[in-house]
Amino acid sequence: MSLHIEGLAWGHSQPGGGWRQLFKDFTLECPTAQFLVVIGSNGSGKSTLLNLVAGTLPAQAGSLKLGERSLQKLSDYRRARWIGRVMQNPLDGTAPGLSIAENLRLAESRRHSPFRLQSLLGIHPNQADLRRYQELLESLGLPLADRVNTPIGQLSGGQRQTISLVMATLAEPQLLLLDEHTAALDPKAEALVMQLTERLVRRLGTTTLMVTHSLEQALNHGDRLLMLHEGQVVGDWSGAEKAALSVASLRELYGSAKVQLSDV
């Protein structure tokens, strides 16, 4: 499903007074099934953009559409029926006291109801569910099929993040938001999560927005690369143009946009 953003505006008050207008008349078109990677320094608007799309921040002006469906008047939990999201912290997005299978069942229920309380009903998987979840994890190459009854809280950070990613895609969302979802992981776990990300995005054909601070990730993943600076697009590459980029060239572009490199 395509994502269409037109005339988006959002700003906030600053400590000590004053107002910062981060987004003003921001427009973006993300076609169906496109994997869009977003980079930029701290404060450039990357995570804020995802929050505006997800509904955890209300846009002050503009239009947000997923396909033909208007989003701007819908709360975040109603948008969650069509939007999956994985956060940076592996502790977010899962219930640590519930088993892997119960977490997957809870995520799957979002396909049927946008309401938070209703989605808590019927989370106990039956034997058919357990077999189905085991087969799913095996098909994705995850060595957790024999641990579906293990509480999520007993998993490592990388394992938990893989389950968060599976949960975010289990309800077959029309849009997937990935907010620096490997930033808290060690290099080995990061590589595994990114492999799974590619596998799931391509398998489902889900339109995807991924925010990352890793220039290597930005170059090696996704169909299109967007660079933000102070709420504005300062770079937009796809196809051969994206393939011709390097870490060094991106660093130079960061500098030309007066972007700080301390967090890159």
C-alpha positions in Angstrom: 0.0 0.0 0.0 1.4 3.4 -0.9 2.1 6.1 1.7 1.3 9.7 0.7 2.3 12.6 2.9 1.5 16.1 1.7 1.9 19.5 3.4 2.9 18.0 6.7 3.7 20.4 9.5 4.9 19.8 13.1 6.8 21.9 15.6 7.4 22.1 19.3 8.3 24.5 22.1 11.9 24.5 23.2 13.4 24.6 26.7 13.8 28.2 27.8 11.2 29.4 25.4 10.9 29.7 21.7 9.4 27.4 19.0 11.1 25.1 16.6 9.2 24.3 13.4 10.7 21.0 12.4 8.4 20.1 9.5 6.8 22.6 7.3 4.9 21.7 4.1 6.7 18.3 4.0 5.7 16.1 1.2 6.7 12.4 0.5 5.4 9.7 -1.7 6.4 6.1 -1.0 5.0 3.6 -3.5 3.5 0.3 -2.7 6.1 -2.3 -1.6 9.0 0.2 -1.6 11.7 -0.2 1.1 12.7 3.3 2.0 15.7 3.9 4.3 15.9 7.3 6.1 19.1 8.8 7.5 20.1 12.1 9.1 21.7 13.5 12.2 20.1 13.7 15.6 17.3 16.3 15.4 16.8 15.9 11.6 13.3 14.6 12.1 13.8 10.8 11.3 12.0 9.4 14.3 9.6 12.3 14.5 8.5 11.4 10.9 7.8 7.8 12.0 5.9 9.1 15.0 3.7 11.3 12.9 2.9 8.5 10.5 2.2 6.1 13.4 0.0 8.7 15.2 2.0 8.9 18.4 2.5 12.5 17.5 -0.3 14.6 16.0 0.4 16.4 12.8 -0.4 20.1 13.1 -1.3 20.4 9.4 -1.2 18.3 6.2 -2.5 15.1 4.8 -1.4 11.5 5.6 -2.8 8.7 3.5 -2.2 5.0 3.3 -3.5 4.0 0.0 -6.9 5.8 -0.2 -7.3 5.7 3.6 -6.8 9.0 5.4 -4.8 8.6 8.7 -4.6 12.0 10.3 -7.8 11.8 12.3 -7.1 8.3 13.5 -5.5 7.5 16.9 -2.3 5.6 17.0 -3.9 2.3 18.2 -6.5 2.5 15.3 -3.7 3.0 12.8 -1.9 0.0 14.3 -4.5 -2.2 12.5 -2.6 -1.4 9.2 0.8 -0.3 10.5 3.4 -2.5 12.1 6.3 -1.0 14.1 9.6 -2.1 15.7 11.4 0.1 18.1 15.0 0.5 19.0 14.8 -1.1 22.4 14.3 -4.9 22.3 12.3 -4.5 25.6 9.6 -2.5 23.7 6.8 -4.1 21.8 6.7 -7.5 23.6 5.2 -8.7 26.9 8.1 -10.3 28.9 5.9 -12.5 31.1 4.1 -14.1 28.1 5.6 -16.9 26.0 6.8 -16.5 22.4 3.6 -18.1 21.2 1.4 -15.9 23.4 3.2 -12.8 22.1 2.7 -14.0 18.5 -1.0 -14.7 19.1 -1.4 -11.2 20.6 0.2 -9.7 17.6 -1.9 -11.8 15.2 -5.1 -10.6 16.8 -4.4 -7.0 15.6 -5.4 -8.2 12.2 -9.0 -8.5 13.4 -9.4 -5.6 15.8 -7.9 -2.1 16.2 -9.0 -1.9 19.8 -6.4 -2.3 22.5 -8.6 -4.1 25.0 -10.1 -6.4 22.5 -6.7 -7.4 21.2 -5.9 -8.8 24.7 -8.7 -11.4 24.4 -8.0 -14.9 23.3 -4.2 -14.7 23.5 -3.8 -18.3 24.6 -2.7 -20.3 21.5 -4.1 -23.8 20.9 -2.1 -26.7 19.6 -2.7 -25.7 16.0 -1.4 -22.2 16.7 1.7 -23.7 18.4 2.5 -25.9 15.3 1.8 -22.9 13.0 4.2 -20.6 14.9 6.9 -23.3 15.0 6.6 -23.8 11.3 6.8 -20.0 10.8 9.9 -19.6 12.9 11.5 -22.6 11.1 10.7 -21.1 7.7 12.4 -17.9 8.7 15.5 -19.7 9.8 15.1 -18.7 13.5 16.3 -21.3 16.0 13.4 -20.7 18.4 10.8 -23.2 17.1 11.4 -25.5 20.0 11.1 -22.6 22.5 7.6 -21.2 21.6 6.5 -21.8 25.2 9.5 -19.8 26.6 8.7 -16.4 28.2 10.0 -13.6 26.0 11.8 -12.1 29.0 14.2 -15.0 29.0 15.5 -14.4 25.4 18.6 -12.4 24.5 18.2 -8.9 23.1 18.8 -10.1 19.5 16.4 -13.0 19.9 13.7 -10.7 21.4 14.2 -8.3 18.5 13.7 -11.0 15.9 10.4 -11.9 17.6 9.4 -8.2 17.7 10.0 -8.1 14.0 8.0 -11.3 13.4 5.2 -9.8 15.6 5.2 -6.6 13.6 4.7 -8.4 10.3 2.4 -11.3 11.5 -0.7 -9.3 11.0 0.4 -8.5 7.4 0.5 -4.7 7.9 0.2 -2.4 4.9 3.1 -0.3 6.2 6.1 -1.3 8.4 8.0 1.3 10.4 11.5 0.3 11.7 12.9 2.9 14.1 16.6 2.1 14.5 15.6 -1.4 15.3 19.2 -2.8 15.4 20.8 0.1 17.3 20.9 -1.6 20.7 22.3 -4.9 19.3 25.8 -6.3 19.0 27.2 -6.7 15.4 26.3 -10.4 15.1 22.7 -9.8 16.3 22.4 -6.7 14.1 23.3 -8.8 11.0 20.8 -11.5 11.8 18.0 -9.0 12.4 18.8 -7.2 9.1 18.8 -10.5 7.3 15.4 -11.3 8.8 14.2 -7.8 7.9 15.0 -8.2 4.3 13.4 -11.7 4.2 10.1 -10.5 5.8 9.9 -7.3 3.8 10.4 -9.0 0.5 8.2 -12.0 1.4 5.2 -9.8 2.3 5.8 -7.0 -0.2 5.1 -4.5 2.6 5.8 -0.8 2.1 8.6 -0.1 4.6 10.2 3.0 6.2 13.4 2.2 8.1 15.3 4.8 10.1 19.0 4.1 10.8 22.2 5.8 11.9 24.3 3.2 10.1 25.5 4.3 6.7 26.5 0.7 5.9 22.9 -0.4 6.5 21.6 2.5 4.5 23.7 1.5 1.5 23.2 -2.3 1.7 19.5 -2.4 2.3 16.3 -0.9 0.8 15.3 0.3 -2.6 15.5 4.0 -1.9 17.6 6.2 0.4 16.3 9.5 1.9 18.5 12.0 3.8 16.8 14.5 6.1 18.2 17.6 7.7 16.1 19.9 9.9 12.9 18.4 8.6 13.8 18.8 5.0 14.8 16.2 2.3 18.4 17.0 1.3 19.0 13.7 -0.6 16.8 11.2 -2.4 18.4 8.3 -4.2 17.3 5.0 -5.7 18.4 2.5 -8.4 21.8 3.2 -10.0 22.1 6.5 -8.1 21.9 4.7 -4.8 24.1 1.9 -5.9 26.8 4.5 -6.8 26.9 5.9 -3.3 29.6 5.0 -0.7 30.0 5.6 3.0 32.6 8.3 2.1 30.3 10.1 -0.3 27.5 10.0 2.2 29.8 11.5 4.9 30.7 14.3 2.5 27.0 15.0 1.8 26.3 15.1 5.6 29.0 17.7 5.8 27.6 19.8 3.0 24.3 19.8 4.7 26.0 21.1 7.9 25.0 17.8 9.6 27.0 16.7 12.6 28.8 13.4 12.1 29.2 12.6 15.9 26.4 10.1 15.8 27.2 8.5 12.4 
